Amino acid sequence: MRVRGLMKGDKHEEPEPGPEPAAPPPSTDEEEPLLEFHHSYRELFQFFCNNTTIHGAIRLVCSQHNRMKTAFWAVLWLCTFGMMYWQFGLLFGDYFSYPVSLNINLNSEKLVFPAVTVCTLNPYRYTEMKKDLEELDRITEQTLFDLYKYNSSNTLVAHARGRRDLRESLPHPLQRLQVPAPPHASSRVRRSNSSLSDNNPQVNRKDWKIGFQLCNQNNSDCFYRTYSSGVDAVREWYRFHYINILSRRQDTPLLEEEALGKFIFACRFNQVSCNEANYSHFHHPMYGNCYTFNDKNTSNLWMSFMPGVNNGLSLTLRTEQNDFIPLLSTVTGARVMVHGQDEPAFMDDGGFNLRPGVETSISMSKEAVDRLGGDYGDCTKNGSDVPVENLYGTKYTQQVCIHSCFQVNMIRECGCAYIFYPQPRGVEFCDYRKHNSWGYCYYKLQDAFSSDRLGCFTKCRKPCNMTTYKLSAGYSRWPSVTSQDWVFQMLSLQNNYTVKNKRDGVAKLNIFFKELNYKTNSESPSVTMVTLLSNLGSQWSLWFGSSVLSVVEMAELIFDLLAITFLMLLRRFQSQYWSPGRGGRGAQEVASTPPSSLPSRFCPHPASPPASLADPATSLALSAPPPAYATLGPRLAPSGSMEASSSAHTPGEP
C-alpha cells in the first residue's frame, strides 16, 4: 500500500468511514517472574562457580578449555570436600559420645561437721540373752568338743550319749566333711589314715573341712556351707542360729537411761560438753547399742570454724567385755563410722574398729562430687528413676539401694525378711521354725547377689551429687604410764569404772577436720553446641576458606538442583499428557483451553509467546486433528496489501 503526501492546493479529503482498525497485538514481553530457574544443570553449575564465595570453585569454569586443569581442579575440589565432611563426621561422633571434663575446685569456708556413729560391738548383754541362748550354747560347746576336743566345762565328758541327743535337737548341725584327695596322693592318704583313729581325727588335718548342710523345702536339693577355718565355721554357724533366735524375740530390749553413761564416759565438741540433744540411739543386731552424734534429728548441727584436734569431737569410751556374748563377740573395742547427716550408718560397709588402751585420732578432709546425669553419665539425681524401693526412708545412696534390692529379692524368693535389713510392713523375719528352708534360700541368694545375677549393682546407680570424707588415722597409747593412775582414779570415781585390767577397758577417740579447704569435683560437657559449631566453622574455613553464607549458597544450589529436576519431570509429564495420540476428546480439550491458562509460567524460559487472536468473533471451534499453532500468523490479502488476520483458516474454504 502506497501513501502519497498532500501537495500545495490540494484539498484535504476526509477519510471515508470504514471498518475500525484492528487492536494492536499485545506485548510479547513477559513480566519478570518471582522465581526463575536455569535451563539446565550445566547453566546452573556455571552460574554457581562464577558467583560463589567458596574458594576453588571458579577454577572449574575458568579452566574449562583445558581438560587436564578442569579434571585436576575437579578431583582436588571433591577430595577437599570429602576430607571436610570426614572431619565433620568425627566432630559429630565426638559430640554424640557425650564426653565430660573434670573440674577441680578448691573451696575454703566453715564446714558442717559430719555425723559420727559409735557402737559397742556387743548386740546384747549376755545376762539378758542367756535364757534364749542357753540351748544354743550347750550345743555349740558339745560341737566344739566333738570336733576339736575343746572342753569348756567338766560335764561334757561324762554324758556321751546325752551329747548326741543334744546335737540332734538343733537343725543344721555342724559337721566334719571329708575332702576328696587328689589321685596322685591316694597312696599317701591311705598310709596317713592307717595311723589315725576314726573317732578322734587330728585337728591339723588338711583333707577335711567344717560346715553344715542346708536343704530346700522338700529336701530334694541340698548343699554344704563349708569353711576351711574352724573358727570361721563355728562363728558363722552360731550366727545363723542366733539370727533365728532374734527373730522370735518380740520385745527388743530398750535403752536404759544410764546406758549412754555406761558406754561413753566423756563427750566434747569444740571444747563444749555434749548433751542428750546431740545424739540419737538405734540398735544393731550384731554391733549392739549405737549412738549417732550430730545427725539430722539434731536441733543445731555442729559447725567447724577451725581445723585441729581441739576443734572436733572427742569421746572417751568403755570397751571392757565382761558381759559380752562369748561365741558371737570375738572383737574387743568399739565400732565407729563417719557419714552424712541424712545417710544411714552401714557399720559393716564403712565402719572401723577402735583398739582398747589407745587414743585414735581421725583427721578428715571433705570432698564433694557433682556428676552430670542424663546422656553424660549413669547417675541418678534423687533415686526416683531407680527401679528399687527405698526401704530405709532416707536420702538415696548406692548402699541404701543395694541393701533394699537384696531385701526385696529375699522377700520374693524366700518369703521372709532378713533381720539385718529393714522389715517391710506385713512381712516376718526369717526363722527356720516358720520357714524351714530360708537358710538354703538365703545362701543361694547371697551367691547370686555377689555375682550380680540379681542385677542389684546394675540397677543401683551412683548418685549425681554426693559428699565423702577421706579419713586418716593416728594412734598413741592412752593413758600414758605416768598418767594412768590418776586417769583411772577419776574414771572410777565419776563413772563407777572398776576393771581389773584397766587399760583394756577404755579407749579414746578424736575426730576433727584436718583443714577447712575442701575439694569439689564437678563434671561439665567437653563438647557443647557452641564448641561443635566453632569446630565445624574451623574445618569449613580450613578446607574452603568460606563462612556461614557459603553454607547458604550450598543450600541454595541443592534447592535449585531439586527444583530443576522437578520441572524437568513435570515437563515430561506434560508432554505425555498433551500428546496428539490421546484422541479427539483430548484434542478438543487442548484446543478449547486458553493459552493464558497453560502452565507456561512454570517453565523457566518459554520458546515463544502465544499469539492472540485479532477478532475473537471470527474464531471457530476446532476439530481433530489439532491445529498447528505456528500457522496462526498474519496472511496476505488478495489485493496484495498486508492486513492482520486473527481468524483461523477453516478447512474447505476457497
C-alpha positions as CSV (number, residue, x, y, z in Angstrom):
1,M,0.0,0.0,0.0
2,R,1.5,3.3,-1.1
3,V,0.8,6.6,0.7
4,R,1.0,9.9,-1.2
5,G,1.7,13.1,0.6
6,L,-0.6,16.2,0.1
7,M,0.6,18.9,-2.4
8,K,0.0,22.6,-2.1
9,G,-3.5,23.5,-3.1
10,D,-4.8,20.0,-2.7
11,K,-7.8,19.8,-0.6
12,H,-7.8,17.7,2.4
13,E,-10.1,14.9,1.9
14,E,-11.9,13.5,4.8
15,P,-11.4,9.7,5.1
16,E,-14.4,7.7,4.3
17,P,-15.9,5.8,7.2
18,G,-14.7,2.3,7.1
19,P,-14.0,-0.6,9.4
20,E,-12.3,0.1,12.6
21,P,-8.6,-0.8,12.7
22,A,-7.6,-3.9,14.5
23,A,-6.4,-3.7,18.0
24,P,-2.6,-3.7,18.4
25,P,-1.2,-7.0,19.3
26,P,-0.4,-7.5,22.9
27,S,3.2,-7.1,24.1
28,T,5.2,-10.3,23.9
29,D,7.4,-9.3,26.8
30,E,6.5,-11.3,29.9
31,E,6.6,-9.8,33.3
32,E,9.6,-10.8,35.5
33,P,8.6,-13.9,37.4
34,L,9.0,-14.2,41.2
35,L,11.1,-17.4,40.9
36,E,13.3,-18.1,37.9
37,F,15.4,-21.2,37.3
38,H,18.1,-22.2,34.9
39,H,17.5,-24.1,31.7
40,S,19.9,-27.0,32.5
41,Y,22.3,-28.4,35.1
42,R,25.2,-27.0,33.1
43,E,24.0,-23.5,33.2
44,L,23.3,-23.8,37.0
45,F,26.7,-25.2,37.6
46,Q,28.4,-22.4,35.7
47,F,26.4,-19.7,37.5
48,F,27.3,-21.2,40.9
49,C,31.0,-21.5,40.1
50,N,31.2,-17.9,38.8
51,N,29.4,-16.3,41.8
52,T,30.1,-18.5,44.8
53,T,32.4,-17.4,47.6
54,I,33.8,-20.9,48.0
55,H,37.4,-21.0,47.1
56,G,38.5,-23.1,44.1
57,A,35.0,-23.4,42.6
58,I,35.7,-20.7,39.9
59,R,38.7,-22.8,38.7
60,L,36.3,-25.3,37.4
61,V,34.9,-22.8,35.0
62,C,38.0,-20.7,34.1
63,S,39.9,-23.8,33.1
64,Q,37.1,-25.3,31.1
65,H,39.1,-25.0,27.8
66,N,41.9,-27.1,29.4
67,R,40.5,-30.5,30.2
68,M,43.5,-31.5,32.3
69,K,43.2,-28.5,34.5
70,T,39.5,-29.0,34.8
71,A,40.0,-32.6,35.8
72,F,42.7,-31.7,38.3
73,W,40.6,-29.0,40.0
74,A,37.5,-31.2,40.0
75,V,39.4,-34.1,41.7
76,L,41.0,-31.6,44.1
77,W,37.7,-29.9,44.9
78,L,35.9,-33.3,45.5
79,C,38.8,-34.6,47.7
80,T,38.8,-31.4,49.8
81,F,35.0,-31.7,50.1
82,G,35.3,-35.3,51.2
83,M,38.0,-34.6,53.7
84,M,36.0,-31.8,55.2
85,Y,32.9,-34.0,55.7
86,W,35.1,-36.8,57.1
87,Q,36.2,-34.3,59.7
88,F,32.6,-33.3,60.2
89,G,31.8,-36.9,60.9
90,L,34.5,-37.1,63.6
91,L,33.3,-34.0,65.2
92,F,29.7,-35.1,65.3
93,G,30.8,-38.5,66.6
94,D,32.7,-36.9,69.4
95,Y,29.8,-34.6,70.3
96,F,27.3,-37.5,70.5
97,S,29.6,-39.6,72.6
98,Y,28.9,-37.0,75.4
99,P,32.4,-36.7,76.8
100,V,32.8,-34.8,80.1
101,S,35.6,-32.7,81.6
102,L,36.5,-33.0,85.3
103,N,36.7,-29.6,87.0
104,I,38.5,-29.5,90.4
105,N,37.7,-26.5,92.6
106,L,39.2,-25.8,96.0
107,N,36.9,-24.1,98.4
108,S,37.6,-22.7,101.9
109,E,34.8,-21.9,104.3
110,K,33.3,-23.1,107.6
111,L,32.1,-26.7,107.3
112,V,29.2,-28.7,108.7
113,F,30.6,-31.4,111.0
114,P,29.5,-34.9,109.7
115,A,27.5,-37.5,111.7
116,V,29.5,-39.9,113.8
117,T,28.1,-43.3,114.8
118,V,29.7,-45.3,117.6
119,C,28.7,-48.9,118.5
120,T,29.5,-51.2,121.4
121,L,30.4,-54.3,119.4
122,N,28.1,-56.4,121.6
123,P,24.5,-56.8,120.4
124,Y,23.0,-57.7,123.9
125,R,24.2,-58.1,127.4
126,Y,24.8,-61.8,127.9
127,T,22.7,-61.8,131.1
128,E,19.7,-60.6,129.1
129,M,20.0,-63.2,126.4
130,K,21.3,-66.1,128.4
131,K,18.0,-67.8,128.7
132,D,17.4,-67.7,124.9
133,L,20.9,-68.7,124.1
134,E,21.2,-71.5,126.7
135,E,20.3,-74.3,124.3
136,L,22.4,-73.0,121.5
137,D,25.4,-72.5,123.8
138,R,25.2,-76.1,125.1
139,I,25.0,-77.5,121.6
140,T,27.9,-75.3,120.5
141,E,30.1,-76.5,123.4
142,Q,29.3,-80.1,122.5
143,T,30.2,-79.4,118.9
144,L,33.5,-77.9,119.8
145,F,34.3,-80.9,122.0
146,D,33.3,-83.4,119.3
147,L,35.3,-81.6,116.5
148,Y,38.2,-80.1,118.4
149,K,38.2,-81.8,121.8
150,Y,37.7,-78.5,123.4
151,N,36.0,-78.9,126.8
152,S,34.8,-75.7,128.3
153,S,33.0,-77.5,131.2
154,N,33.7,-80.7,133.0
155,T,30.2,-82.1,132.5
156,L,30.6,-82.8,128.8
157,V,32.8,-85.8,129.1
158,A,30.6,-87.7,131.5
159,H,27.5,-87.9,129.3
160,A,28.5,-89.0,125.8
161,R,25.0,-90.4,124.8
162,G,23.3,-87.2,126.0
163,R,25.6,-85.2,123.9
164,R,24.5,-87.0,120.7
165,D,20.8,-86.4,121.6
166,L,21.5,-82.7,122.3
167,R,23.1,-82.1,118.9
168,E,20.2,-83.8,117.1
169,S,17.7,-81.5,118.7
170,L,19.0,-78.5,116.7
171,P,18.7,-78.4,112.9
172,H,21.6,-77.9,110.6
173,P,24.3,-79.4,112.9
174,L,27.9,-78.5,112.3
175,Q,29.8,-81.5,110.8
176,R,33.3,-82.5,109.7
177,L,33.4,-83.1,105.9
178,Q,35.9,-85.2,104.1
179,V,37.6,-83.6,101.1
180,P,38.5,-86.0,98.3
181,A,42.2,-86.4,97.9
182,P,44.0,-85.9,94.6
183,P,44.6,-89.1,92.6
184,H,48.4,-88.9,92.8
185,A,48.2,-88.6,96.6
186,S,45.9,-91.6,97.2
187,S,48.6,-93.9,98.4
188,R,50.0,-91.2,100.8
189,V,46.5,-90.6,102.2
190,R,46.0,-94.4,102.9
191,R,49.3,-94.5,104.8
192,S,48.3,-91.5,106.8
193,N,44.8,-92.8,107.6
194,S,46.2,-96.0,109.0
195,S,47.7,-94.2,111.9
196,L,44.6,-92.3,112.8
197,S,41.6,-93.3,114.8
198,D,38.2,-92.9,113.1
199,N,36.5,-91.5,116.1
200,N,39.2,-88.9,117.1
201,P,40.8,-87.3,114.0
202,Q,43.6,-84.8,114.4
203,V,42.7,-81.2,114.3
204,N,45.5,-80.1,111.9
205,R,44.4,-82.4,109.1
206,K,44.1,-80.6,105.7
207,D,41.9,-83.2,104.0
208,W,38.7,-82.2,105.7
209,K,36.6,-79.1,106.3
210,I,33.9,-77.9,108.7
211,G,30.4,-77.0,107.6
212,F,26.7,-77.5,107.9
213,Q,24.0,-78.8,105.5
214,L,21.2,-76.7,104.1
215,C,18.2,-78.1,102.1
216,N,15.3,-76.7,100.2
217,Q,11.6,-77.1,101.2
218,N,11.2,-80.8,100.1
219,N,14.8,-81.8,100.7
220,S,15.3,-82.5,97.0
221,D,18.3,-80.3,96.8
222,C,21.0,-79.9,99.5
223,F,24.4,-78.4,99.8
224,Y,27.1,-77.9,102.5
225,R,28.2,-74.5,103.6
226,T,31.9,-75.3,104.3
227,Y,34.8,-73.4,105.7
228,S,38.5,-74.2,105.8
229,S,38.9,-72.4,109.2
230,G,37.2,-73.9,112.1
231,V,36.9,-70.5,113.9
232,D,35.0,-69.1,110.9
233,A,32.8,-72.1,110.6
234,V,31.8,-72.0,114.3
235,R,31.1,-68.2,114.2
236,E,29.0,-68.4,111.0
237,W,27.1,-71.4,112.3
238,Y,26.5,-69.8,115.7
239,R,25.5,-66.5,113.9
240,F,23.0,-68.4,111.7
241,H,21.2,-69.9,114.7
242,Y,21.5,-66.5,116.6
243,I,19.5,-64.8,113.8
244,N,16.7,-67.3,114.2
245,I,16.6,-66.6,118.0
246,L,16.5,-62.8,117.4
247,S,13.5,-63.3,115.0
248,R,11.5,-64.8,117.8
249,R,12.1,-62.0,120.3
250,Q,9.1,-59.7,120.0
251,D,10.4,-57.3,122.6
252,T,13.7,-55.8,121.7
253,P,15.5,-54.6,124.9
254,L,15.1,-50.9,125.2
255,L,17.9,-48.5,126.0
256,E,18.3,-47.8,129.7
257,E,18.6,-44.2,130.8
258,E,22.1,-44.6,132.1
259,A,23.2,-46.8,129.2
260,L,25.0,-43.9,127.4
261,G,26.9,-43.1,130.6
262,K,28.0,-46.8,130.9
263,F,29.4,-46.8,127.3
264,I,30.5,-43.1,126.8
265,F,32.4,-41.7,129.7
266,A,33.1,-38.2,128.2
267,C,31.9,-36.3,125.1
268,R,33.1,-32.9,124.0
269,F,32.8,-30.9,120.7
270,N,34.7,-27.7,120.3
271,Q,35.6,-27.9,124.0
272,V,31.9,-27.9,124.9
273,S,30.3,-30.9,126.6
274,C,27.7,-32.8,124.7
275,N,24.1,-33.3,125.9
276,E,21.2,-35.5,125.0
277,A,20.1,-33.3,122.2
278,N,23.3,-34.0,120.3
279,Y,22.8,-37.8,119.7
280,S,20.2,-40.4,118.8
281,H,20.2,-44.1,119.5
282,F,19.4,-47.3,117.5
283,H,20.1,-51.0,118.0
284,H,22.1,-53.1,115.5
285,P,21.6,-56.9,115.6
286,M,25.4,-57.5,115.5
287,Y,27.0,-54.3,116.9
288,G,24.5,-53.7,119.7
289,N,23.7,-50.2,121.0
290,C,24.8,-47.5,118.6
291,Y,24.8,-43.7,119.2
292,T,24.8,-41.2,116.3
293,F,26.1,-37.7,117.1
294,N,25.1,-34.7,115.0
295,D,22.6,-36.5,112.8
296,K,19.6,-34.9,111.0
297,N,17.4,-35.1,114.1
298,T,19.8,-32.8,116.0
299,S,18.3,-29.3,116.5
300,N,21.5,-27.4,115.9
301,L,24.1,-29.0,113.6
302,W,27.7,-28.7,114.7
303,M,29.9,-26.3,112.7
304,S,33.6,-26.4,112.4
305,F,35.2,-22.9,112.1
306,M,38.8,-24.0,112.7
307,P,40.7,-27.2,112.0
308,G,42.6,-29.2,114.5
309,V,42.1,-31.8,117.2
310,N,40.8,-29.3,119.7
311,N,38.0,-28.2,117.4
312,G,36.4,-31.5,116.8
313,L,34.7,-34.4,118.6
314,S,36.4,-36.1,121.5
315,L,35.0,-39.3,123.1
316,T,36.1,-41.5,125.9
317,L,34.6,-45.0,125.5
318,R,34.2,-48.0,127.7
319,T,35.5,-51.2,125.9
320,E,35.5,-53.9,128.5
321,Q,33.9,-57.3,127.7
322,N,32.7,-58.6,131.0
323,D,29.2,-59.2,129.8
324,F,29.8,-59.9,126.1
325,I,28.3,-63.0,124.3
326,P,31.5,-65.1,124.0
327,L,30.7,-67.1,120.9
328,L,29.4,-64.1,118.9
329,S,31.5,-61.1,120.0
330,T,35.1,-62.1,119.3
331,V,36.4,-58.5,118.9
332,T,37.0,-56.0,121.7
333,G,36.8,-52.3,121.3
334,A,34.2,-50.1,119.6
335,R,32.9,-49.7,116.0
336,V,32.9,-46.2,114.5
337,M,31.7,-44.7,111.2
338,V,31.7,-41.2,109.7
339,H,28.8,-40.4,107.4
340,G,26.4,-37.7,106.2
341,Q,23.6,-36.4,108.4
342,D,20.8,-37.8,106.1
343,E,22.5,-41.1,105.4
344,P,22.1,-44.4,107.4
345,A,25.1,-45.9,109.1
346,F,26.2,-49.1,107.4
347,M,28.6,-50.3,110.0
348,D,29.6,-53.4,108.1
349,D,30.4,-51.5,105.0
350,G,32.2,-48.3,106.1
351,G,33.0,-48.7,109.8
352,F,36.3,-49.3,111.6
353,N,37.2,-50.7,115.0
354,L,38.8,-48.8,117.9
355,R,41.6,-50.6,119.9
356,P,41.3,-50.5,123.7
357,G,44.0,-48.7,125.6
358,V,44.8,-46.5,122.6
359,E,43.9,-42.9,121.6
360,T,42.8,-42.9,118.0
361,S,42.9,-39.6,116.2
362,I,40.9,-39.4,112.9
363,S,41.6,-36.4,110.7
364,M,39.1,-35.7,107.9
365,S,39.1,-34.0,104.6
366,K,35.8,-33.3,102.8
367,E,35.3,-34.0,99.1
368,A,32.2,-33.2,97.1
369,V,31.4,-34.9,93.8
370,D,28.9,-33.4,91.2
371,R,28.3,-35.7,88.2
372,L,26.3,-34.9,85.1
373,G,23.3,-37.1,84.6
374,G,21.3,-37.9,81.5
375,D,23.4,-38.7,78.4
376,Y,26.6,-37.7,80.1
377,G,26.7,-40.2,82.9
378,D,24.9,-43.1,84.5
379,C,23.8,-41.5,87.8
380,T,20.6,-40.5,89.4
381,K,19.5,-37.2,91.0
382,N,17.4,-38.5,93.9
383,G,16.8,-42.2,93.1
384,S,13.3,-41.6,91.8
385,D,14.2,-43.2,88.5
386,V,15.8,-46.3,90.1
387,P,13.5,-49.4,89.9
388,V,14.2,-50.4,93.5
389,E,12.1,-49.4,96.5
390,N,13.9,-47.5,99.2
391,L,13.2,-49.4,102.4
392,Y,15.2,-47.1,104.6
393,G,13.2,-44.0,104.0
394,T,16.3,-41.8,103.9
395,K,18.3,-40.0,101.3
396,Y,19.2,-42.1,98.3
397,T,22.7,-43.6,98.3
398,Q,24.1,-46.5,96.4
399,Q,24.4,-48.6,99.6
400,V,20.8,-47.9,100.5
401,C,19.6,-49.1,97.1
402,I,21.8,-52.2,97.1
403,H,20.6,-53.4,100.6
404,S,17.0,-52.6,99.7
405,C,17.4,-54.6,96.5
406,F,18.6,-57.6,98.3
407,Q,15.8,-57.4,100.9
408,V,13.2,-57.2,98.2
409,N,14.6,-60.3,96.5
410,M,14.9,-62.0,99.8
411,I,11.2,-61.4,100.5
412,R,10.2,-62.5,97.0
413,E,12.3,-65.7,96.8
414,C,12.4,-66.8,100.4
415,G,9.1,-65.5,101.8
416,C,10.6,-63.7,104.8
417,A,12.8,-60.7,105.6
418,Y,16.5,-60.8,106.6
419,I,16.8,-59.4,110.1
420,F,19.8,-57.1,109.3
421,Y,17.8,-55.1,106.8
422,P,14.6,-53.0,107.3
423,Q,11.4,-55.0,107.8
424,P,8.6,-54.0,105.4
425,R,5.1,-53.9,106.8
426,G,3.3,-57.3,106.9
427,V,6.5,-59.3,106.4
428,E,8.0,-61.6,109.1
429,F,11.7,-62.0,109.8
430,C,13.2,-65.3,108.8
431,D,13.1,-68.2,111.4
432,Y,13.6,-71.8,110.5
433,R,10.7,-72.8,112.8
434,K,8.4,-71.0,110.5
435,H,10.4,-71.0,107.3
436,N,12.4,-74.2,107.5
437,S,14.3,-73.7,104.2
438,W,15.1,-70.0,104.5
439,G,18.8,-70.7,105.1
440,Y,19.1,-72.6,101.9
441,C,17.3,-69.8,100.1
442,Y,19.4,-67.1,101.7
443,Y,22.9,-68.6,100.9
444,K,21.8,-69.3,97.3
445,L,20.6,-65.8,97.0
446,Q,23.8,-64.4,98.6
447,D,25.8,-66.2,95.9
448,A,23.6,-64.7,93.2
449,F,23.9,-61.3,94.8
450,S,27.7,-61.4,94.9
451,S,27.9,-62.3,91.2
452,D,25.3,-59.6,90.3
453,R,22.9,-62.2,88.9
454,L,20.2,-60.3,90.8
455,G,21.1,-57.1,89.0
456,C,21.3,-55.0,92.1
457,F,24.6,-53.5,91.3
458,T,23.4,-52.7,87.8
459,K,20.1,-51.2,88.9
460,C,21.5,-49.1,91.7
461,R,23.3,-46.3,90.1
462,K,25.6,-43.8,91.8
463,P,24.0,-40.5,93.0
464,C,24.9,-37.5,90.9
465,N,25.7,-35.4,94.0
466,M,27.5,-36.9,96.9
467,T,29.8,-35.9,99.7
468,T,32.6,-38.2,101.0
469,Y,35.1,-37.9,103.9
470,K,38.6,-39.1,103.5
471,L,39.9,-40.4,106.8
472,S,43.5,-40.8,108.1
473,A,44.2,-42.3,111.5
474,G,46.9,-41.8,114.1
475,Y,47.4,-44.0,117.2
476,S,49.1,-43.5,120.5
477,R,49.0,-45.3,123.9
478,W,46.4,-43.8,126.2
479,P,46.6,-43.1,129.1
480,S,50.4,-43.0,129.4
481,V,52.3,-44.9,132.0
482,T,52.9,-41.8,134.1
483,S,49.3,-40.6,133.9
484,Q,47.3,-43.8,134.0
485,D,46.9,-43.8,137.8
486,W,45.1,-40.6,138.2
487,V,43.1,-41.0,135.0
488,F,41.7,-44.4,136.1
489,Q,41.1,-43.0,139.5
490,M,39.0,-40.2,138.1
491,L,37.1,-42.6,135.9
492,S,36.3,-44.9,138.7
493,L,35.0,-42.1,140.9
494,Q,32.9,-40.4,138.2
495,N,31.7,-43.4,136.1
496,N,31.9,-46.3,138.5
497,Y,34.7,-47.8,136.4
498,T,36.0,-51.0,138.1
499,V,38.1,-53.2,135.8
500,K,41.0,-55.4,136.8
501,N,43.0,-54.8,133.6
502,K,42.0,-51.1,133.3
503,R,43.9,-50.4,130.1
504,D,41.8,-53.0,128.2
505,G,38.5,-51.3,129.2
506,V,38.9,-47.8,127.9
507,A,39.6,-46.1,124.5
508,K,39.8,-42.5,123.4
509,L,38.6,-41.2,120.0
510,N,39.3,-37.8,118.4
511,I,37.6,-36.8,115.1
512,F,38.4,-33.4,113.5
513,F,38.9,-31.7,110.2
514,K,42.5,-31.6,109.0
515,E,41.8,-28.4,107.1
516,L,38.8,-26.4,106.2
517,N,39.7,-26.4,102.5
518,Y,37.6,-29.0,100.7
519,K,37.7,-30.1,97.1
520,T,34.8,-30.2,94.7
521,N,35.0,-32.5,91.7
522,S,32.4,-31.4,89.1
523,E,31.8,-32.6,85.6
524,S,31.0,-30.4,82.6
525,P,30.4,-31.3,78.9
526,S,33.6,-31.3,77.0
527,V,31.9,-30.6,73.7
528,T,28.9,-28.2,73.8
529,M,26.8,-27.0,70.9
530,V,28.9,-23.8,70.8
531,T,32.1,-25.8,70.7
532,L,30.7,-28.0,68.0
533,L,29.7,-25.1,65.7
534,S,33.0,-23.5,66.3
535,N,34.9,-26.7,65.3
536,L,32.6,-27.1,62.2
537,G,33.3,-23.5,61.2
538,S,37.0,-24.0,61.6
539,Q,37.0,-27.1,59.4
540,W,35.0,-25.3,56.8
541,S,37.3,-22.3,56.8
542,L,40.4,-24.6,56.7
543,W,39.3,-26.6,53.6
544,F,37.3,-23.9,51.7
545,G,38.1,-20.6,53.3
546,S,34.4,-19.6,53.4
547,S,31.8,-18.7,56.0
548,V,28.2,-19.4,57.0
549,L,26.9,-17.6,54.0
550,S,28.8,-20.1,51.8
551,V,26.8,-22.8,53.5
552,V,23.6,-20.9,52.5
553,E,24.9,-20.8,48.9
554,M,25.4,-24.6,49.0
555,A,21.9,-25.0,50.3
556,E,20.6,-22.7,47.5
557,L,22.5,-24.9,45.0
558,I,20.8,-28.0,46.3
559,F,17.4,-26.3,46.2
560,D,17.9,-25.3,42.6
561,L,19.0,-28.8,41.6
562,L,15.9,-30.2,43.2
563,A,13.7,-27.5,41.5
564,I,15.2,-28.1,38.1
565,T,14.8,-31.8,38.4
566,F,11.2,-31.4,39.4
567,L,10.4,-29.0,36.5
568,M,12.0,-31.5,34.1
569,L,9.9,-34.3,35.4
570,L,6.8,-32.0,35.2
571,R,7.6,-31.0,31.6
572,R,8.0,-34.7,30.6
573,F,4.7,-35.5,32.2
574,Q,3.0,-32.5,30.4
575,S,4.4,-33.6,27.1
576,Q,2.9,-37.0,27.6
577,Y,-0.4,-35.5,28.7
578,W,-0.6,-33.1,25.7
579,S,0.4,-35.7,23.1
580,P,-1.8,-35.8,19.8
581,G,-2.4,-39.5,20.2
582,R,-4.8,-39.1,23.0
583,G,-7.8,-38.9,20.5
584,G,-10.5,-36.4,19.6
585,R,-11.5,-35.7,23.1
586,G,-8.0,-34.8,24.1
587,A,-7.6,-32.6,21.1
588,Q,-10.8,-30.7,21.9
589,E,-9.6,-30.2,25.4
590,V,-6.3,-28.8,24.1
591,A,-7.9,-26.5,21.6
592,S,-10.5,-25.2,23.9
593,T,-8.0,-24.3,26.7
594,P,-7.0,-20.7,26.6
595,P,-3.3,-20.0,26.3
596,S,-3.2,-17.9,29.4
597,S,-4.2,-20.9,31.5
598,L,-1.5,-23.1,30.2
599,P,1.3,-23.9,32.7
600,S,3.9,-21.9,30.8
601,R,4.7,-19.8,33.9
602,F,6.3,-22.9,35.5
603,C,8.8,-23.2,32.6
604,P,11.9,-21.1,33.2
605,H,12.2,-19.7,29.6
606,P,9.3,-20.4,27.1
607,A,10.3,-20.6,23.5
608,S,7.8,-18.1,22.1
609,P,4.8,-16.3,23.5
610,P,1.3,-17.5,22.4
611,A,-0.3,-15.4,19.6
612,S,-3.5,-13.6,20.3
613,L,-6.5,-13.7,18.1
614,A,-7.3,-10.4,16.2
615,D,-11.0,-10.9,16.1
616,P,-12.4,-13.3,18.8
617,A,-15.8,-13.3,17.0
618,T,-14.3,-14.9,13.9
619,S,-12.7,-17.8,16.0
620,L,-14.2,-21.1,15.1
621,A,-14.4,-24.3,17.0
622,L,-11.6,-26.6,16.1
623,S,-11.9,-30.2,15.4
624,A,-9.3,-33.0,15.3
625,P,-6.6,-33.0,14.4
626,P,-5.4,-30.1,16.4
627,P,-4.2,-27.0,14.5
628,A,-0.6,-26.1,14.1
629,Y,0.0,-23.1,16.3
630,A,2.8,-21.9,14.0
631,T,0.3,-21.1,11.2
632,L,-1.7,-18.7,13.4
633,G,0.1,-15.7,12.0
634,P,-0.6,-12.8,9.6
635,R,-1.6,-13.6,6.0
636,L,-1.5,-11.6,2.7
637,A,-4.8,-10.2,1.4
638,P,-5.9,-11.0,-2.2
639,S,-5.3,-7.3,-3.3
640,G,-1.6,-7.6,-2.3
641,S,-1.8,-5.4,0.7
642,M,-0.8,-6.8,4.2
643,E,-3.6,-7.0,6.8
644,A,-3.7,-8.6,10.1
645,S,-5.8,-11.7,10.3
646,S,-6.6,-13.2,13.6
647,S,-9.0,-15.8,12.4
648,A,-8.1,-19.4,11.6
649,H,-8.5,-20.8,8.1
650,T,-11.4,-23.1,8.1
651,P,-10.7,-26.3,6.1
652,G,-12.7,-26.4,2.9
653,E,-12.7,-22.6,2.4
654,P,-11.5,-21.5,-1.2
